[in-house]
Amino acid sequence: MRDAYHEELDSIGDGLVEMARLVGSAIGRATTALLDADLNVAESVIAADEKVDEIQRDLENRAIALLARQQPVATDLRIVVTSLRMSADLERSGDLARHVAKLARLRFPESAVPRDLHSTILEMGQLAQRLVAKAGEVIISKDVDDALQLEADDDRMDELHRTLFQHLLDDRWKHGIETAVDVTLVGRYYERFADHAVSVAKRVVYLVTGEHADEIAPVSPPVAEGA
């Protein structure tokens, strides 16, 4: 009976990894749709988000059933509750990828992003994909150090987000108000996507240690001999 219970816990983890894989693919394809004004890719991202929602609903139902049937305590309870929260983060990530794709569809056949910002948006999309892929790896490995590193990796996304605003506030901005709104939204979508990846990693830290990531002191670098 307990073996079946732990197999179910493992399968919930597998579902989370699959969600991370799907939303990573979604944000990558949404970025392509946005920059290339590719309507077919945009539509595919929008349609595929339903699969992420299905997995999230299934995980939620299974987690609630486990709580009702097994009444887990201590570590097992932490796994179930934390998994529910991670699935919510990943589902929201899928929604954000869908928002990017919807903006691409809205502005078709033009690109919503001016050519001079393509490289910045491309880097944001690639970084978002790497961050959620790393979050998926952390779900599997339960490596606390890697999970804590994800927040530092997210600093680059914040820098890119600030770069967008520097362009928007520049007196030389020549793309109009509508495009400024589009770029503002896009920047926010990527920044929030990255935040959800970091949130997943932080939840893994809590799952493993029972402590919140913000409460764990960073490891100091070793002091060289003779210093």
Secondary structure, DSSP 8 states (H G I E B T S, - for coil): -HHHHHHHHHHHHHHHHHHHHHHHHHHHHHHHHHHHT-HHHHHHHHHHHHHHHHHHHHHHHHHHHHHHHH---HHHHHHHHHHHHHHHHHHHHHHHHHHHHHHHHHHTTS-SS-GGGHHHHHHHHHHHHHHHHHHHHHHHH--HHHHHHHHHHTHHHHHHHHHHHHHHHSTT--SHHHHHHHHHHHHHHHHHHHHHHHHHHHHHHHHHHSS-GGGS--------TT-
